[in-house]
Amino acid sequence: MADDDYVPGSMDISDQKSTYENVMKFSGYWGMPFSIALGTFFTALLADSGLLAGFFIFFLVFILTHIFVKMFFAH
């Protein structure tokens, strides 16, 4: 971070908008499904489902949430 030469206020409006849209798209498509799937993984572990079932539930929820989010924002 010390060698970052970014000066606050140096981005124009189109760069700021592009950065904001890219961050929101990434967090919606990947961050939110990962967070929800991680929560279900730990819930499965707490429900004593076992480690293998926890991983299965994690991947299932991650894929389904990712598909749902992509369909929801596909307009």
N, C-alpha and C positions, 0 to 999 in steps of 0.2 A: 504494500500500500504506500510505502514511503516514496517509491519511484513513480507513482501515478501523477501524470502532469495535467490532470483535469482541473480547470479553473471554474469555480462556481459561477453560473450565469453565462457560460461560454456556448451552451447549446442553444440553437434556435428552436422555435416552437415545433417545427416539423420533426426535428430530432427527438425532442422531448416526448411528443405524441407517439412516435414510432417506438421509442424505448418503453413507454408505458404500455402500449398495446402488446408488445412482445412479452413483457414480464407478465401481464395479465393472462395472455394466451398460454404461456408455459405453466403458470401456477394453476390455471383451470384444467388444462389437459393432463398434466403430470403430477403437480403438487397436491391438489385436492384428492384425486383418486388414491395416491400413495398414503396420504394422511388417514383417509377413511379405512383403507385396507390395513394399515398398521394398527389402527384402533380395533378392528375386528380380529386381527391376529392375537393381540393381547387379551381381548375378551374371550377368544377361544381357549387360550392358555389358562385363563382364570376359571373357565367353565370346565376345566380338566378334560379337554377334548384330545389332548396329546399334541406333540410337536408336529407330527406329519399332517394331522388334520388342520392344525393352525396354519401351516404353510399353504395347504390346499385352499383353505378359506381365504387367506391373504391374496393369493393369485386370482381366485375366482372373483372376489370383490373388486380387486384392482382392475381387472379386465372389464367387468361389467360396468363399473363406475366410469372408466375411461370411455367406453363406447357410449354410455348415456350422455356424458358431458359433451362429447363430440357431436352427437345427434342434436342435443339441445342448442348448442351454439353454431349449428351448421347453416343458419339463415344468412 
